[in-house]
Structure formats: C-alpha cells, structure tokens
C-alpha cells in the first residue's frame, strides 16, 4: 500500500454499513483528477468514527480531501477499455464542513 493524499469530489453519497461483530464503517466514491486531466475513481472505506462522520456529512459533488492507504487498481468499462482506479482506507477526511481523523 501507498500512503497518499487525494483531493476530489464525492460521487453520490457516502453509505454507512455494518460489518461483523456489529462494527460500522463508511464507503464512498471520490472523483479525482489525474495528471493527464482524466478523472480517477477512488473507492473509499473509512473505519475511524470522525472520518466516517465527515464523509456522511457530505452531499453528491462536495469537495473532499482524504489521507490514508492507497492501493492502485485497474477496471474495464463496458467497451472493454481499461481505466485506472484507487482503493483507499481513509484515516483522515478534510472537508469545508468538518474534519475527521483516526
């Protein structure tokens, strides 16, 4: 994994989910711009209560900055074109509305 900082905008809304042993976490998607100007989709998961609360306070299209562990991925669209993506375990979330951290 790579420690990284990603800034972009929320795609849709973040969702609270329940894992094993009644633990809670939040999942979200963030669109970030890559160096070539093409968007990169970041699949975000957060476990820290403050980071979860910050993500849940956002609406579709809101700006957000995330810090945490990144894992690069590749996915194929419906036409078979490969696209870059990132998976992130967000430890800190910074927004205009709130700041969350682990």
NUZA-313217 format. One record per residue (C-alpha): residue in three letters; x, y, z. Coordinates in steps of 0.001 Angstrom, whole numbers, padded with zeros to 6 digits, always signed. Example, Ala and Ser with C-alpha at 12.3 -4.5 7.8 and 13.67 -1.06 7.14 Angstrom:
# NUZA-313217
ALA+012300-004500+007800SER+013670-001060+007140
END
This chain:
# NUZA-313217
UNK+000000+000000+000000UNK+000946+003603-000510UNK+000328+006453+001933UNK-001429+009121-000060UNK-003423+012324-000105UNK-006298+012579-002576UNK-008493+015592-003264UNK-011603+015496-005394UNK-015377+015493-005270UNK-017789+012985-003812UNK-019693+010846-006320UNK-023145+010063-004946UNK-023427+009937-001171UNK-021411+008027+001414UNK-023080+004969+002960UNK-022815+003575+006482UNK-022511-000215+006563UNK-022309-002793+009291UNK-019601-005432+009366UNK-019000-008470+011515UNK-019480-008081+015258UNK-021718-005042+014661UNK-018780-002833+013634UNK-019637+000141+011441UNK-017778+001643+008507UNK-018479+004076+005671UNK-017936+003580+001946UNK-017824+006332-000657UNK-016560+007137-004150UNK-014471+010186-004976UNK-013607+011516-008428UNK-010094+012952-008522UNK-008160+014453-011439UNK-005050+012620-012623UNK-002001+014339-014091UNK-003336+013923-017641UNK-006649+015572-016730UNK-008619+012332-016877UNK-010652+011554-013760UNK-009631+008698-011482UNK-012253+006973-009364UNK-011228+006419-005730UNK-013146+003759-003793UNK-013018+004902-000163UNK-013620+002998+003057UNK-013342+004612+006496UNK-013449+002973+009925UNK-012495+005839+012271UNK-015630+007444+013766UNK-014565+011015+012962UNK-013667+010140+009362UNK-016984+008299+008965UNK-018942+011265+010313UNK-017143+013681+007989UNK-017939+011550+004922UNK-021575+011116+005943UNK-021972+014911+006255UNK-021172+015395+002553UNK-023518+015595-000408UNK-023004+014499-004008UNK-020404+016754-005668UNK-018958+018201-002448UNK-015190+018726-002353UNK-013174+016491-000052UNK-009531+015703+000749UNK-008594+012278+002107UNK-005406+010885+003614UNK-004751+007192+004039UNK-003513+003970+002489UNK-003897+003693-001305UNK-003938+000591-003470UNK-003796+001119-007274UNK-006307-000855-009359UNK-007446-001197-012969UNK-011015-001763-014149UNK-012632-002285-017554UNK-015590-000229-018761UNK-018474-001649-020834UNK-016486-001172-024038UNK-013522-003116-022619UNK-011286-000066-022161UNK-009088-000294-019076UNK-009218+002594-016616UNK-007157+003389-013529UNK-008754+003391-010073UNK-007620+003568-006467UNK-008835+001881-003303UNK-008285+003975-000170UNK-008602+003255+003524UNK-009171+006823+004707UNK-007640+007671+008065UNK-008342+011410+007807UNK-011038+013332+005967UNK-010938+017080+005448UNK-013938+018988+004107UNK-015261+022523+004249UNK-017966+021254+006630UNK-015940+019091+009031UNK-012621+017430+009679UNK-012370+013777+010650UNK-009362+011760+011725UNK-008406+008422+013131
END
